[in-house]
Amino acid sequence: MKKHIFTLFFLSYFICFSQSEKNFDYDTYSDPNPKNKLSLYFKSKINKKLLKNVRFFKNKNNVTLSFFINEQGEPYRLNVASYGSKEYYDTIKETFKSYFSQNFTADSLDSKNRYFLQIISKKGRRNIFNCSSKLIVEKPPICKECKDLKLYEDIKTCLNLEVKKHFYKNADFSILDKLKDEEIDIFIQFSVTKSGELKYTKKSRLPVRFLYETDRVLSSFPKIQQVSTKNNLVIEPKHSFSFQLKKGETPKLIDQKNEFNLLYKPSQDNKLSQFFIKNLTNKDLKKSNLSRIKNHFSLYFELNKDLKPINLRTNSRSNSLEKTIIELFKKYPFSQLNFHKKDLLNGYIIQILDFRDHQTFVNTNSIVESVKHAIYPGCEASENIKAAKKCFSKKIQMNFSTKFDSSLPKKLKLNPGKKRILIKFKINIDGDIVDINVDAPHQKITQEVIRVMRKLPKVQPAIRRGKPIKTKFTIPFTIIVK
């Protein structure tokens, strides 16, 4: 009976990407036109069948694309705001990059801004390319301590860091000493108001008795010198930071860079560094786009069954530098790398470039860093990380198929059709599923999803630098009400 009432489609089938300023009116401000140059370019390059798979966000009839600009004037971190297959997402992204390279000059956009445009919209029952004729420009809020930075991402991270430092220095944490819990997870989301002041939002997660103190400390932060705008309209962007508070202790900023140096001993003198020093030019180093905020360029990879590197990628802000680094790494004698342990369910990280005293230089790990992903019970024998993730999703799907009250959508008299649900949760250092947040079409559906999630078994937590770490997961799925 259950299988006839609803069907679940999980993470392995659709990927969800988020959008800033969800209510922004692209029709009014970006002049979309299905016959402009960009629309015609997309139409000529992309098969119409791909459009049929596009899934719009709730209450949205368009798909937008956002991107940042590096110091060389190239777009990076392209983000497509919709549901869709990986093929759809990658095709949209690569097509726009191709168009961009042919139609924009290196100095036409500002690396301190973020850019948005509409790509797809509905026309009746059809999805069509209906691209913006004008780019929408978002400028970040800038505080005094962050004025030296050149990239939007760094400016935003810098503000979060400065607010966090201010909070640690000025908050009275003794207010929380009487709480029963020995450890408390604090999440503070704040907006930068149109007047340049900070105000915490309702999405913050902290004890009620700490709300007033949080408001007091945020209010005492120096006024933001440049507020945020989108299309020259002042907006109130959201920022956030989080930390774990142990009873009776005052939180302190952890120097992640120092911890990394102690464990993995980066050096300019090891064989890998000498290899990259020999093969990278000064022009390559200038493409790193590193700063005092983002101060390292790292290479990530996994191992196949023959213990050879696969799925190579970087945290690069330059496509050409990423390609150069990966091609060079493939030529390096892999057997000369120093691993603590080789495991098919580990992800591996090697710092390639470092930034210090306003200089970018080669400085690679002497020991390869590893991260073991969270493993769902029964998935321990997975042959690789991709299989472990697929197993993770499948196990959760099986739990929902057997434990979710499949009669609920009918009892609630939901209209027939697809009902999208988004589950966000964390796996803590003990392997428990916590901080469950659900976006569903009805409150009782939300409650039922949370009930099922709380019945899931303990998971092997992710491990980084030899210690369990908290990790975030997002699972979008659809129930089909018949």
N, C-alpha and C positions, 0 to 999 in steps of 0.2 A: 504493500500500500504506500509506504513512504516514498519509494522511488517515483511514484506517479504524481506526487504533489509538488515536489520541488527538486531542482537540480543545482548542484554547487559547481561553480567554476572558480578555480583558485589561482594563486599567484603565478604558477607556472604558465598560465595562458595569457594573462594580462599584466601590464606594468602601469603603475599610476604615477603621474608626475604632477607636481603642485604648481600653483599660480599665485603670484603676488597681486594684491589689490583686486580681488575677485569681481568687484562690481564696477570696474573701470569701463567706460563706454567707448569701445573701439570704433563703433559706427560714427560717432560724433567727432572724435579727435584724430582718428588715423586715416579717414577717407578710404575705406576698403573698396576695391573695384575688381570684379572678376576678369576685366579686360586689360588691366594694367600690366606692365612688363613682368613683374614678379609672378603674378597669377598665371600668365601665359607660359612663363618659364617652368613653373611647377607642373602645369598641365602637360607640357611637352616631354617632361622627364619622368613622370610618375604614372604608373598604370592605374586606370580608374578603379580597378578591383580593390586596390589598397584603401581607397576612400570608404568602401563599404564596411570596413572593419573598425572605422573610427568610432569611439565611444565618448560622448560629451560628459563633462562634469554636470552634477545636479544643477538644474535651473540655468544651464548655460547652453547657448546655441552656436558657440564658436570655439575654435582651437587657436591658442596663441603660442608664440615662440619667444623666448627671451634669451639673451646672451650677454656676455661681458666682452671687453676688448683688452688685449694685452698691450704692452708698450711698443710692440711692432705693428699695431693696428690690425691684428688678426682676431676673429671671434673665437671664444672658447666657452666651455660650460653651457652649451646650448641645451635648453630645456623646453620640451614640448608639453603643454598643459592640456592633457586629455588622458583617456584610457586608450590603449591600443596594443597591438603586438609589437615585439621587439623589431621585427622587420619594418613595420610602419614607422616607428620612432626613428630608427637608424636612417631610413630612406629620406625622411623629411629633413633630418639634420644634415646629411651629406649633400642633399640637393641645395639647401640654403648656403652651405659653405661654398659650393661651386659657384652659385650666383654671386655671393659676396666677393669672391676673389676677382670676378670679372667686372664688377660694378662699383666697388668702393676703393678709395685710396687709403694709404696707411695713416694719413693725418686727418681723415674726414670725421672721425669719431673720437671721443674722449675716454680714456681708460678709467677715469674716476666715476663714470656713469654706468648704469645698466640700461639695456635697450629691449623694447618689446614691439611686437607687431602681430597682427592677426594673420593666420594662414588659411584656415578653413572655416566655413560657416554652413548653415542649413539653407536650402532653398526648397521649400515644400518638404518632401520626403527625401530629397537628395542631399548629399554632402558635396560641396563644390569648393574649389580653390577660389577664395575671395580675399586676396591679400591686401594688407594696408598699403596705402600710397605714401604714408608718412610714418617714420619711426617714432615711437613714444619713448621719451627720455626720462629716466628716473635718477635723480641725484640723491646720494645718501646724506644722512645727518653727519656733520663733522664737528668733533670737539677739538679743543685746543691741542691736546696731546697727540692728535692723529693727523694734523694738517700736512705733515711731511710725506704721507703715503700717496702712492700714485694709482693704485688699483682699487676698484669698488670693494672687492672682497676683503682686502686688507683693512680698508677704512671701517667697514662694518665689524670685522673681528676685533679691531683695535678698540672701538667704542665698547663692545661687550666686555673686553678685558679691563678697560679703565673703570667701568661701572662695577665690575666684580671686585677689583682691588679696593675701590672706594667703599664697597659694602663690607668687605672683610675688615677694613680698618675702622669703620665707624659704627657697625651694628653691635647692639648689646645682646650677645648670644646667651647670656645667663638667664634670659627670659624663658629659655627652653629647658633649663635644668630640671624642672619638675615633671617633665613628660616621662611617661613610663618607658618608652622605647630608648634603647641604648644608642641606636643609630637612626637618623632621620634623613630622608632624601628631600632636599629642597630644590624646587624648580621655580625660578622667578622670570616671568615674562613681563616686559615693560614696553610701553610705547613712548616714542619721542613726540611730544605734543607740538602743535603748530606754534606755540610760544617758546619752544626749545627746552621744555622741562620734561622730567621723567615721571611716568605714572605706571604703577603695576596694573596688570590686566587680570581679568577673572580666570584666565587659564593658568595662572600661577598656582603651584601646589605647595602649600606650606601650612603649618599649624595656625589656627584661628588667632591664637594669642600673639602670633608674630606678625600679623597683618599691619597693625599700627606702626610697629618698628620698621617694617619693610618700607612702608609709605614714607616714614620720616627720613630714612636714609636715602632713598631715591630722590626725594624732594631736595635734599641738601647737595646733590651733585651739581657742580657748576653748570650754568646754563649753556646749552649747545650753541655754538657760534654760527653754524649754518644748518638750518632745518632742511628736511627732506622735501623734494618736490617731484611730481610726476606730470609731465607735459606742462610744466610751469605752475601747476596747481599744488599748493602745500598739502602734504599728506602726513599721516602719523604712523610710520612703519613700526613693526614689532621687532624687538630684540629679546634675547634671553640668555640666561646662564644657569647652571645647576651645580650642586655640590652635595656631598654627604657629610652630615654633621654628627660627630660623636659627642655624647653627653659629657659636659664638663670641659670640652676642648674648644679652642678657637680655631676655625679653619684657616689654613694657610695655602697660598698658591704653590703648586708643585712645579718645580723646574723640570719639565718633561725632557728638555734637551740634555740636561745634566744626567738624568737617569739613563737616557739612551746612551750617552757617551760612556758611562760606567759599565754598562752591560755589554755593549757591542763594539766598543773601542775603535771608533773611526780613526783612520790615519791616512795621511798623504803618502806614506812610505810603503804601504802594503802593495802586493802585486796588482790587485784590481785597480787601485788608485793610479799606479804608474801606467797601467794600460790606458786608462781614460785620459790621463794627462797628456800622453803621447798622441792620442787620436782626436781629442776635442780642440777646436780652435777658439780663439777669443770671441769670434762671432757667435759660435755656439753658446758660450757661457753667457753672453748678453741676452740670449733668448730665454734664459731661465726665469726671468721676472720674479726673482726672489727679493725678499725684504726682511726687515727686522721682525715682522709679524709672521710671514711664511718664509722660514729660514732654511728649508731643505728641499731638495728635489730627490724623490725616491722612486725606485723601480719595484714593481710587485709581480710575483709569479707564483705558479703552482707546479706540482710535479706529476708527471704521468707514471704509468706502471713501470716504466724503465728508469724512473727517477731522473728524468730529463725535464727541463723547464718548459712550461706551456702557459698560455693565457697571459703573456707579458703585457704590462701596461704601466703607466706612470701617473704621478699627480701633476703632470706638466700643464702649463698654461700656454704652451706652444706646440702645435701639431708637428711641426718640422723638427723641433728638438726631441720630442718623444720618439719620432721615427728614427732619428740619428742614434739616440741612446740605445734603443732596442736592437737595432741592427749591429751596433758595436758589441753589445752584450752577447749576442748570439755567436760572435766570433771568439769570445774569450773562452779559454779552457775551463769548462764547468767543473771539472774534477778538482780544480785548485781552490774552489770556494770552501770556506770553513763553516760547517753546519754543526749545531748542537745535536740535532737529530733530524733525519729525513722521514717525513710522514705524508702520505697521500692526502690526508685531511687537514694539512696545514697550508696556510698562505704564507708566503715569504716576502720579506722586505729588505731591500738594500738601499741605503742612502748613497746617492751618487755625487750630488753637489751640496755644498754647505754655504751659508752666508754669514759673514762676520765682519764687523768694522767696515761696512759699506762695500764689501768685496765678495764676489762669488768665486768659489774655488772647488776643485775636486777633493773629496774627503769621504772615502767609502768605508763601510763596515769592515772590521777584521773578522767578525763573526756574524753570520746571516741571522737576522731577526725573524721570528716566526709567530704566527697567530693561528691558534686552533679554533675553528668555528664551533658554535654551539651545536651539539648533536642530540637529536631526539632519540629516546629509547627505541632500540630495534634498528637504528640506522648506523650502528658502529662499524658494520662490515662494508659500508659503501666504498666503491672503488675510487672515488675522487670527490672533490668538494661539490661539484655540480650535482652528482648523484646524491650526496648527503643532503643538499638543499631540496632536491626533488623529493627525497624520502621524507624530509621534515614536513613539506607541504602535504604529501600524500597521507601521512599519519594523522595530521590535523584534520584533513578532509574526512578520513575514516571515522574519527571521533565525532565529527559533526553529523555524519550520515547516520550514526547509531544513537547519538545522544540528544541531538537537536529535536525539539518538538515540531515535527513536520506538519502537524495539523494547525499550528499557530497562525500562519498567514491566512488560512481559510477562516479560522475563528474570528480573526480581526477584520474580515471582509475586505481584504486588500484587493484592489483591482487586478485582474489578470495581467500578466506580463513580467518583464524582468525587473527585479528590485535589487539595486546595488547596495552592498554593505562593505564598509571599510573598517578593519580591525587593526588598531595599533597597540602594541604591547612591548614589554621588556622582559628579558630573562636576567634575573639578578645573579650575583656571584654564588648564590646557593643553588642555582638551577630552578628557582621558582618563577612562574609566570606572573608578573606584577604590572601595575600601572596600565590596566586594560582600558582602552578608549574605543568606543564603537560609534560609527556614523551609520544609522539604519533608518528605514522609512517609518518606523513606529517605535515608541518607547518600550513596548513589551518585547519587540524583536531585539532591541538593544539589551534588555535584561536577560533574555534567553541566551544570547550570544555570550554575554559575560558569565552566565551560569555554566555554560559548556566549557568555556576557556578555563575557568577555575577548577574544573575537574580533570584537566590535562595533567599527566604525570610530570615529575621533576625531569629536567633536561640537563645534560652535561653542559655546564656554562662554557662560554668562550674563554680561551686562555691567551694572555699576552704577557710577554716578559716574565713568564713563569707564574703568573698570578691570574686567578679568575677575574673576569671583567663583566660589567653589565653591558648588554647589547640590545639594540632596538630592532623590532620587526614590524613590517606592515603587510597585511594580507587582505587584498581586495577580493571579494567574490560576489556572486550573483545568485539570488534565489529566483526561480521561475515559478510564478504562481499561475496555476491552471484553473 
